[in-house]
């Protein structure tokens, strides 16, 4: 019997915070599900898995619930949940990405008016698991195994084409464990010293992982993000040069090339900013005929599509 093809799994990751991981993960999830910027392309079956305790991508797509006394948001009751239905099994009507880590039953949340997009939100307390997994290196294999099982099940079900993971900053067993089993990783970075310096550290982690596996992680690209304007400042140009030098050293050992796009970067535009309006996502993800923003997002979508082979 032929082995099921696992869905494409893309994690948006950088050890450094504030580089736009949620921004890129959310936009890519929406665009792949709706046919691209012009909505004329293929609409893929997409799942967005939020691993970040900040819950920003969850809040973008779902009506997350406030509860007095809790410092985080709760996911809504799933619209398909029927209390007392014997088919529920152990499922209580609520699902989060932590269910993958505890090997619990879960159901993806639908996204209003985007039939091809589903979301598995963050529970907001995922950071507490980092204390449980404090010996990071010891627990990465466990997280990897749970992630592998999750992806294999999705392959067997054949209901998803692309799974996108929005990850938190920092090196944790959770994020590293998920990344080791993803087929692809995309690395956003600001053109600032700390962000640029974090990139080769992550590439080294990927290189080490790829040496010991038959299913290497494919680096989609390193995307300069939150650039101040369409023209690089002297400081940004210096860091862009450093980024090219740092990344180019790893391209041969990672069996790839042109990881840093040579024809675009993403400017820090107001129109790109996330807005919490899950009731009207067309407005959230509207570029409103902004020519430059449309060009940048179109190039990002094309770049990623070609690199992941869709």
PELIN-V963839 format. One record per residue. RES is the residue in one small letter. OMEGA is omega in whole degrees, 0 to 359 (999 if undefined). Layout:
res={RES:RES}
omega={OMEGA:OMEGA}
This chain:
res={x:x:x:x:x:x:x:x:x:x:x:x:x:x:x:x:x:x:x:x:x:x:x:x:x:x:x:x:x:x:x:x:x:x:x:x:x:x:x:x:x:x:x:x:x:x:x:x:x:x:x:x:x:x:x:x:x:x:x:x:x:x:x:x:x:x:x:x:x:x:x:x:x:x:x:x:x:x:x:x:x:x:x:x:x:x:x:x:x:x:x:x:x:x:x:x:x:x:x:x:x:x:x:x:x:x:x:x:x:x:x:x:x:x:x:x:x:x:x:x:x:x:x:x:x:x:x:x:x:x:x:x:x:x:x:x:x:x:x:x:x:x:x:x:x:x:x:x:x:x:x:x:x:x:x:x:x:x:x:x:x:x:x:x:x:x:x:x:x:x:x:x:x:x:x:x:x:x:x:x:x:x:x:x:x:x:x:x:x:x:x:x:x:x:x:x:x:x:x:x:x:x:x:x:x:x:x:x:x:x:x:x:x:x:x:x:x:x:x:x:x:x:x:x:x:x:x:x:x:x:x:x:x:x:x:x:x:x:x:x:x:x:x:x:x:x:x:x:x:x:x:x:x:x:x:x:x:x:x:x:x:x:x:x:x:x:x:x:x:x:x:x:x:x:x:x:x:x:x:x:x:x:x:x:x:x:x:x:x:x:x:x:x:x:x:x:x:x:x:x:x:x:x:x:x:x:x:x:x:x}
omega={183:178:181:177:178:177:171:179:186:177:178:194:167:179:184:177:174:182:176:180:180:178:183:179:182:180:181:179:181:183:179:181:186:175:176:184:181:179:181:182:179:177:182:174:191:170:174:180:182:179:188:181:176:172:186:179:175:181:179:188:184:174:179:190:173:175:182:178:179:181:180:181:177:176:177:172:183:183:181:183:176:182:178:179:181:178:179:185:179:183:182:179:179:181:175:180:178:178:176:184:179:178:181:177:177:177:178:176:173:177:184:175:175:189:182:183:174:185:168:190:173:178:179:179:184:179:180:179:177:175:177:181:186:175:191:185:181:185:179:178:179:179:179:180:178:178:178:179:179:182:178:177:178:177:179:181:178:179:184:176:185:173:180:180:172:188:175:173:178:180:178:178:182:183:180:180:177:184:184:180:177:178:184:173:173:189:173:177:168:176:176:189:185:180:181:180:180:186:180:176:178:178:177:176:179:179:181:179:186:179:188:181:175:179:184:174:176:178:180:181:174:192:173:186:177:177:190:179:181:176:182:172:178:179:179:178:177:180:176:177:178:180:179:181:181:184:184:178:183:185:179:183:177:178:180:179:175:181:177:182:181:184:177:163:185:181:179:186:177:184:177:187:178:176:187:180:182:177:182:185:177:177:179:185:177:177:170:177:173:189:183:178:179:179:181:182:177:180:176:182:179:180:182:180:181:184:178:172:176:999}
